[in-house]
Amino acid sequence: MSTRNTNRNLAKRQFVIIGIFVAICAIYLLKLFSIQVLDKTLKQSADNNVLRFVTQYPARGKVFDRNGELLVYNEAVYDLMVVPGQVKEIDTTKFCQLLGISHETFVENMAKARKYSRIKASVFVSQISKEDYAHIVEILHNFPGFYFQTRTLRHYPKAIAAHTLGDIGEVNKSELEADPYYKMGDYVGKSGIERFYEKELRGRKGLKVVMVDVHNREKGSYLDGSLDSLPVAGKDIYLGLDAELQAYGEQLMHGKIGSIVAIEPKTGQILAFVTSPTYDPNLLVGRVRGAHYNELLKDPMKPLLNRAISGTYPPGSTFKMVNGLIALQSGSIVPATQFRCNGPGSTPIKCTHHHGPSPDLANAIENSCNPYFYEAFKTTINNPKFGGIKEGYEYWYQMTQKLGLGHPFETDIPYEKSGNIPTRKYYDKMYGGSWNSVTIRSLGIGQGEILVTPLQLANIVATIANEGYYYPPHLIRAFGDSTAIPEKMTTRCETGIERKHFQVIKAGMRSVFEGSHGTARGSKIPGISAGGKTGTAQNPHGENHSIFIAFAPVEDPQIALSIIIENGGYGSTWAAPIASLMMEKYIRGYTERPLVEKRMMEGVINYAVKKKK
Amino acid sequence: MTTDRNSIIGKVDWPLLLMFFALVIIGWLSIYSAGLSEGNHAIYEMSQFSGKQMIWMAASLTLGFIVLLLDAKFFDAFAFWIYAIVLFLLVFVLVYGKATKGATSWIDFGGGVKFQPSEFAKLATALALSHYLGRQDAELTRRKNRLVSYAIILLPAALVLLQNDTGSALVFASFIFVLYREGMPGAGAIMLLAVGAIAVFVFTLIWSRMVMFIILGSLFALTLTYYLLNKKKGIGKMVAVFAFFFAFVFFVDFAFNHVLEDHQRTRIEVLLGMKEDPKGAGYNLHQSKIAIGSGGFWGKGFLQGTQTKYDFVPEQHTDFIFCTIGEEGGFKGSLIVLLLYCGMLVRIIRMAERQRLAFSRIYGYCIAGIIFVHVAINIGMTIGLVPVIGIPLPFLSYGGSSLLAFTIMLAIFVKQDANRLNIL
């Protein structure tokens, strides 16, 4: 009985609970009535006002060279925006006339904008010049739903280093998906440092929310600007590039296919990054970008290709430095070690140079003796201390990796190729496990499967100049706001090869310019000591590639470079003179050899004819 | 008598179900509208939140229907088993769960299918508590029964709290309603004390500790005089209550500065107007109030909202879905939704009272409490009456786990109710 009574009494409690529920509901409704009906400050569209969300684009960071020369800056243009949902009945004929577009374009653009969003703005006509803007903006109030947005375009006052600086273009679908920062129609770095330093250069967009009345007039900022945010300008960037040297390099390479990479050995900063043929970076700006881009893309000379990082070449005789160093470090040879050379009669590799029968290491470098380096390579991988040729090869392979070969540096240069240093596994697979130093003899003289990029080659020279270490080659020198540059680029990479070995190699490279048989003795720079090495990479498709690596001054190297001239024949023909001019220009600021300079600049290699051979 | 498949349709409580369907449909349309910021998409497109929600709606309705077909005694009989499984999942999620927005509460099945056990913990707790209190001798006047009830409620609540999901843990406080209804001594007092404590908390923060002491002191003096003059009994209890509040004033500062986390502290400060920060922590609240406020009386019309489409309001398809309703439906829309919830709650309680089985009645109160707390916190947060606590709006918010759990929760009750005449 008690349970029943209790339950009946307790049942009354339902009304307390219902009361609480209803009370809370009533309080909420009062509050909602207050903010939705009574509070006018929260209202926006009572009298047909609409909000316009104007993106405030920040100025993109400027780019300077190592001496503070301006390389890239911004120019203002105007985008005509449209919010399809706000467009009223307008005089389209007049509107098209005003903009100078056809009726079809109008319909097409409108459909595109509507497809993107009815309520979000899209670009209707992009990049209207300052003059046209002034003309149109005066009568734009007749066309509700349209308004202008300021944008910036890149401009390149020096028109050099197109590949290095890169370009910007509208974001594509995958970029939109990858980073919510971007909205349709935004610009993003597409290549070069514009791409790599996108986050630093772009700054941060701001937003201005303005009220617009039915006459398409701005009535001031919404909620006193409490929702607005100011744009933050992008960081300026200082590159290690020397604009003058870069321009000079591009002139020298005119009419030739190839590249020049010059590095400051002490820092790893790239001084000149020339690829040829090149193009004027101003071509890939603004509304004409698409048309010019397609034109460049179709060009059989492939001017868009950055050969300094995307071209991979057999290093030829320039690789002899690497083999010499590894042979010395492994204790397989000493500087005085001599190997027999029978000239053209040598086996398994013949010699193409004329010199004494038993050169030592320095001699072999000066004369670029093939049999010597084949023997040095063979002695290294057959060195009994490794316990077998495969283990010896493994050691050799690891040393090349430490010298920065076979893999990209991954600093701030997008689309860098790896080159190729064949692995032990590769040969095992290829020869079914039975291979020896004769099988892979080409590696001894930088031929065969070995491929390097001009950048890797230049880095080898910088390493030699530094006598044992390098800083990963990179473009950045500093940010305008003095943010530290990424640690990776300031981290010293050790090769694990002793300094004294480098000194031997350096001496040999010096005699390439100064020795009586030196392969580049014709390109000696009066008054400046330099070390170098010619290379001629065999090319199955045509004339050999002309290669040269060099550094100067020998006592305190300021510049290390690699030059490749495709189908340029012997290294001493084109590559060595150009290298000597580059070094002289950088160190002196001018050159004292106008004849050589003229010959190089005007020299044109006729590729069309050579290729047919 | 056994459940007849053909008659179940006739026995279910249609008013309750219609309110349920209305809310689900409103939710679906709002999710579609909230997600429609770029491009023209149809409501069923899988790239849209509304498209995905459609799948969850189908799944929820299917499962809800299966529940209606099951034997009515099933959930009473297996209540503790279901409870045990959910407890296991809660522990599992703590160990292997996936963290989103600071809370480790998801089990990721891969392929975008995620599952949030805490949504089901409330349901399981309701079942377990109803089962326990529904026994013949489970009078809450007995100390042992009270302690077991507390344990049933607090165990999952603690596990959810460990997941850092403060909002969901808070929902377990809703069981105070059912305890009150079932006659637990002191339950009413706890509710009053809780209201008092919230008031003291708010006023201590707004004013200062000193002012609170003066106010409480004067109140105490008045009450004491009243008690002494009228020679009322229970003076000891009265003194204890005041002692509690005095101590609580001290505790407020400590709790505010040392127990709460930074973001929780800022949310409370913003709510109480102690901090103006429309771009920082106050952003959500500010934006959501603008969106709702801009709706006016009649609203801007379906799909015509602007505030909820410019990514101004964050989480607009999940926890802040009410903004879309407020903006596009205006006060009219808010009123309809609130009345639907209110009607649903009253209906559930009236239905609970007509049950013959204690289990069914208790279960009804449990779910009424759960739905109420969800609605009160969620809508209160969007209109600036409650600090920002991330819990979904029942039946409306985007999210599979939540919709599934609430639908099943309701379906079980509907089934119990449909079966009530079969109980002698």
Interface residues (C-beta under 8 A of the other chain):
Chain A: T3 T6 L10 A11 R13 Q14 V16 I17 I18 I20 F21 V22 I24 C25 I27 Y28 L29 K31 L32 F33 I35 Q36 V37 D39 T41 L42 K43 Q44 S45 A46 V50 L51 F53 R114 K115 Y116 S117 R118 I119 K120 L223 S226 L227 S229
Chain B: S37 E38 G39 N40 E139 F177 Y180 R181 E182 G183 G188 P278 K279 K289 I290 I292 G293 S294 G295 G296 F297 K300 T306 K309 Y310 F312 G326 G330 F331 S334 L335 L338 L339 Y341 C342 L345 V346 I349 R350 A352 E353 Y365 A368 F372 A376 I379 G380 I383 G384 L385
